[in-house]
Amino acid sequence: ILRETAPRARVVALSGPSLALEVARGVPTAVVAASEDAEAARLVQRLFHDAAFRGYTSSDLRGVELGGALKNVFAIGAGVCDGLGFGDNSKAALVTRAIAEMRRLGVACGARPETFSGLSGIGDLMVTCFSPLSRNRQFGERLGRGEPVAQILGSMTAVAEGYPTARAAHALARRLQVESPIIDEVYAMLYEGKDVRHAVQDLLARESKPED
């Protein structure tokens, strides 16, 4: 969109595990500035870098953007685990498989696989799936407790980006023919009214396979 509307702009994406409230409090935080223009990435790194806010750079703009978007979908799934009363084993398993799914879809979009092991991938995914401050995890937790989607959306004062992103990610995975079981189940819960327990059962009932 930036390239279409501002063709002379140097596009940089700033992403990573950076919960706004913690950043505002001066809690030590690390993020990554990604751009196809190395100097632009270094400029953003310098602008934001201080004693409590460390910046890294990357040339994988697409991968950093995808990591920052897709993690919100998986955070809704992690919140569902919390809402259903599951334990840490369940959430750890979901997050681990989410990393594989995020990487698979990202690579199909032209991103580099190693990007998803970095701050905008596993880093942002962990904080969004585990933190009580995460809006998307909160959304999923309420869904797991049985609240209807429309009621959750109508009562939230903050934006849960994972809700619209689930629809986009599901469509993207279908178009690229990428296997995306977690995204598929989150989409089904949000847009097709699928019961959350049935969604979990269908994930667990998938055919056994080697870990990728």
C-alpha positions, -999 to 999 in steps of 0.1 A, spaced: 0 0 0 29 24 8 45 16 -25 13 23 -43 5 56 -26 40 69 -19 62 53 -46 93 73 -36 91 63 1 116 40 16 95 13 34 106 0 67 87 -24 90 93 -22 128 82 -53 146 89 -76 175 78 -85 210 69 -50 221 38 -48 243 29 -11 243 23 -8 281 57 -23 288 75 -1 263 58 29 279 70 18 313 106 16 300 108 -22 302 138 -35 282 125 -44 247 141 -56 215 126 -52 180 137 -55 144 136 -29 116 132 -45 82 137 -30 48 149 -39 13 169 -6 17 197 -13 42 203 24 50 166 30 57 166 1 81 197 14 99 181 49 101 150 35 118 172 14 141 191 45 152 159 66 157 143 41 180 174 27 198 180 37 234 190 22 267 157 2 271 147 -3 235 172 -22 214 169 -23 176 182 -49 151 180 -48 113 168 -72 86 165 -72 49 136 -96 49 108 -70 49 81 -96 38 91 -121 65 90 -95 93 57 -81 81 42 -116 80 55 -126 114 40 -95 129 6 -102 114 3 -140 116 12 -142 153 -20 -125 162 -40 -154 147 -21 -180 167 -25 -159 199 -63 -162 196 -58 -200 195 -35 -198 225 -62 -178 243 -87 -204 235 -65 -229 253 -65 -207 284 -103 -202 282 -108 -239 281 -86 -244 311 -58 -263 294 -23 -262 309 11 -251 298 17 -283 278 -11 -275 255 -1 -239 249 36 -248 244 25 -274 218 3 -250 200 30 -223 199 56 -247 186 34 -259 158 24 -223 151 60 -215 144 62 -243 119 30 -231 103 40 -195 102 74 -204 86 57 -226 60 33 -199 49 59 -172 50 84 -191 28 56 -197 3 52 -159 2 89 -154 -5 101 -148 30 133 -163 44 127 -193 68 153 -180 94 133 -148 99 106 -167 118 132 -178 144 139 -142 152 122 -113 170 93 -108 146 86 -145 145 91 -166 176 98 -136 198 66 -118 190 46 -151 189 57 -160 224 48 -127 240 15 -124 222 5 -160 231 16 -159 268 12 -124 281 -20 -114 300 -16 -80 283 -21 -94 248 -53 -83 232 -55 -112 209 -49 -138 236 -76 -121 257 -100 -124 227 -92 -161 224 -96 -167 262 -131 -151 261 -139 -172 231 -127 -204 249 -150 -195 278 -180 -196 255 -186 -159 247 -200 -153 212 -176 -136 187 -201 -107 182 -203 -101 219 -165 -100 223 -160 -77 194 -188 -54 206 -173 -50 241 -136 -47 234 -121 -12 236 -88 -23 220 -83 -39 185 -77 -76 183 -59 -76 149 -60 -114 148 -98 -114 140 -95 -98 105 -61 -114 99 -75 -149 104 -97 -144 74 -68 -130 53 -44 -157 64 -69 -184 57 -75 -171 22 -37 -167 16 -30 -203 26 -57 -216 4 -44 -196 -26 -9 -208 -21 -20 -243 -12 -1 -243 21 -11 -266 49 -23 -244 78 -44 -264 104 -42 -239 132 -51 -210 110 -80 -231 96 -94 -239 130 -92 -203 143 -109 -191 111 -136 -217 115 -142 -206 151 -144 -169 142 -162 -170 109 -181 -203 107 -193 -206 143 -174 -238 149 -175 -250 185 -142 -243 202 -140 -278 217 -147 -294 183 -119 -273 168 -94 -285 194 -106 -321 189 -101 -318 151 -66 -305 156 -57 -334 179 -73 -359 156 -52 -351 126 -31 -379 111 2 -385 129 33 -373 109 70 -365 114 78 -332 130 88 -305 105 
